[in-house]
């Protein structure tokens, strides 16, 4: 898998002034995530797996994506789809699971644009 520097070279981008994202043990704000996904925070907390790992199963996100598609809510669909992609393509730790770190990075990217190194 190419590094960010290699991607930058391929895409002819300059990344010398980009500040990389630093997680620093931030906790996910369920209210922020609920606002992005337009679901009640309580429903998200119930779906947030906390036994040995924290995050969402891919099946939960897929079911919600299907519902959003039927409702034709494309703005939220794209946010949830991007969240799933962050988990399964950019930060794949566990199969069919979007973990806490992936969610945190997506929230930072989506709300504060802190993950500047991920902007293409």
Residue pairs with C-beta under 8 A, 6 or more apart in sequence:
2 10
4 15
4 117
5 15
7 13
7 120
8 14
8 15
11 120
13 120
15 117
18 116
18 117
19 114
19 116
19 117
20 116
20 117
21 105
21 108
21 109
21 114
21 115
21 116
21 117
21 118
23 101
23 104
23 105
26 104
26 108
28 54
28 100
28 103
28 104
28 107
29 107
30 41
30 44
30 45
30 48
31 41
32 107
32 111
33 41
33 44
33 103
33 107
34 40
34 41
34 43
34 44
36 76
36 79
36 83
36 107
36 110
36 111
37 44
37 64
37 76
37 79
37 80
37 83
38 73
38 76
39 64
47 56
47 57
47 60
48 54
48 55
48 56
49 55
49 56
49 57
49 97
53 94
53 97
53 99
53 100
54 99
54 100
55 87
55 97
55 98
55 99
55 100
55 102
55 103
56 87
56 97
56 98
56 103
57 96
57 97
57 98
58 84
58 87
58 88
58 96
58 97
58 98
59 96
61 80
61 83
61 84
61 87
61 98
62 84
64 80
65 77
65 80
65 81
65 84
68 74
68 76
68 77
68 80
69 77
79 110
82 106
82 110
83 98
83 102
83 103
83 106
84 98
86 98
86 102
86 103
86 105
86 106
86 109
87 97
87 98
87 99
87 102
87 103
88 96
88 98
90 102
90 105
90 118
91 99
91 101
91 102
91 105
93 99
93 101
105 115
105 118
108 114
108 115
109 115
109 118
109 119
113 119
